[in-house]
Structure formats: C-alpha cells, structure tokens
Amino acid sequence: MSRRRIPDDLARLEALFVPAITLGMRPGEIRALTWDHLDQDNGIIHIARPGARPKPSAPTRSARPPNGSLG
C-alpha cells in the first residue's frame, strides 16, 4: 500500500491540533501560543493560562471587625 503525502497546510494544522488535543488545551491557550513557548531541544511546550494574573498582595477592601461592630 502506498503512502500519500500530506499537503503542507494540513501538516501544519496537524502540528497544532495533535498536541492541543493530547494535552487538553483550551481554545484560549491554543490562540496564545507563540514560537517562544516551544522548546524544541527538550520537547517542551510552555502553556500560559490566558488571563492569569498574580494575586494582589494586600486586600482591596478594608476588613470588618470580627465582632461585626462598625467602630
């Protein structure tokens, strides 16, 4: 049985979708990928969570006293 050559455009899509499906990536994670996220020497993809922000170090509101009184 002869093997057919996969057209370049389909090969490029395969290179995107096989890791995405295998790793369970979300659509936003797929769209956020750039070549900088790929470490070809070690075979690693660095996936950044879209919209991930560091937690604030201090609360944004003033805390209410533990006994419920206002002052």
Solvent accessible surface area in square Angstrom, and as a share of the most:
residue,aa,sasa,rsa
1,M,243,1.09
2,S,102,0.66
3,R,234,0.85
4,R,224,0.82
5,R,187,0.68
6,I,89,0.45
7,P,67,0.42
8,D,92,0.48
9,D,95,0.49
10,L,96,0.48
11,A,41,0.32
12,R,185,0.67
13,L,88,0.44
14,E,87,0.39
15,A,72,0.56
16,L,67,0.33
17,F,93,0.39
18,V,83,0.47
19,P,38,0.24
20,A,4,0.03
21,I,135,0.69
22,T,106,0.62
23,L,99,0.49
24,G,59,0.56
25,M,20,0.09
26,R,156,0.57
27,P,90,0.56
28,G,19,0.19
29,E,16,0.07
30,I,38,0.19
31,R,185,0.67
32,A,46,0.36
33,L,51,0.25
34,T,77,0.45
35,W,199,0.70
36,D,136,0.70
37,H,44,0.20
38,L,61,0.30
39,D,39,0.20
40,Q,135,0.60
41,D,141,0.73
42,N,106,0.54
43,G,66,0.63
44,I,78,0.40
45,I,53,0.27
46,H,98,0.44
47,I,66,0.34
48,A,56,0.44
49,R,169,0.62
50,P,71,0.45
51,G,65,0.63
52,A,61,0.48
53,R,204,0.75
54,P,127,0.80
55,K,185,0.78
56,P,98,0.62
57,S,124,0.80
58,A,65,0.50
59,P,116,0.73
60,T,127,0.74
61,R,207,0.75
62,S,111,0.72
63,A,96,0.75
64,R,167,0.61
65,P,58,0.36
66,P,146,0.92
67,N,123,0.63
68,G,41,0.39
69,S,53,0.34
70,L,149,0.74
71,G,109,1.05
